[in-house]
């Protein structure tokens, strides 16, 4: 039976995407793992792999189409012995108008059976979608299989045809109690909160004035939505500390001189990442994220770092940062930042972490307050290191290089005294940089 190829969810936050380019054409034979298309998500352009073998019978969504919803049919795959004639008229697999995003589904004519090409809806377990190919879902439905009990061998654990062909039916799970209306009710898409006057109202305010209208791309829409949500729903509070950098600057210069032959040049930001990672280990209660009705405390120190790119920003995550050397962190950060600017990061490289670092010091910003990136428990805003007069331990006035840091904290996750303890640890490591090598 012809199988619909659906628009995939290529990132945790993806609800729709742009089908940038088809890498196959109608009539091409494909195998599992072959690259079918390039798809632009809200963060990056990614390749979409085939999960089943067959022949591309029909392309339903043209290259360049924007706003294609996840799980929308984008093409039809034919099995051995099938032809385009097997695509039944009136089904989603033959009617491109039904495959377009936002088009309402057409009701089946009275008395007609459901078309054989239609695969069961993507199953969900514990609120998470179970990834399975349309053909695997259809075979599972015919055999009475519970996909939650089947391990997938396809790309990223996706369940494919071979996984379900030899599987045996398992007892069906008991339905939820009828009194639980929330479980039975379909999930509703959260509507974006009102953020001010409409575009038409703003246009009227500037009638007669020359301006350029800039269309929002997927990344800018996501940034706007997430940061609006963050400021409206996260109870931020702010902790500020100054750190004297003279010892770190001398230590860094000495290390860079010794590492020059290896082509390694450490930045101040590398030390800040390392200090933050070690501080999370020293104050483990701050190594935490908000999970709606509970808190997750992480064991490793996974630190996200904001990287500005054209039209938005990425926060690639350096995993196990407390275990890595300064030179390893420096090399990894350079690689992640370079690929972030080219929008070539994979979702697992910018998802996760317990905290983030946003450094605007290189732009001359002395201090600022950063917005927490949910579900992180905090974000460290780093300013420029400036020469300032300070009073030494002996009471004498001297000149030192001082850098201002502001820790934005989610009060649901971290209390004031706990955040202060964490920030103190960061300062201690930065003012005594040799301890980061111990």
Protein Blocks (a to p, Z undefined) as FASTA:
>chain_A
ZZddddddfbfklcbdcdfbacbdehiacdehiafbdcddfkbccddddfbecddfbdfb
dghiahiaehiafbdcddehiafklpcghiaklmmklmpghiacddddehiacdfklccd
dddeehiacdddfklmmmmmmnopafklpccfbehhiacfklmmmpccddddddddfklm
mlmpccdddddddebdcfklmmmmmgoiacddddddfklmmmmmmmmmmmmmmccddddd
dddfklmmmmmmmmmmmmmmnopacdfklmmmmmmmmmmmmmmmlmccdehjaccddfbd
cdddddddehiacddddehklmpcfklmmmmmmmmmmmmmnopacfklmggcjbdcddfk
lnopabdcdddddfbfbdcddddddddddddfkopacddddddddddddfklpcfklmmm
mmmmmmmmmmmmmlmmZZ
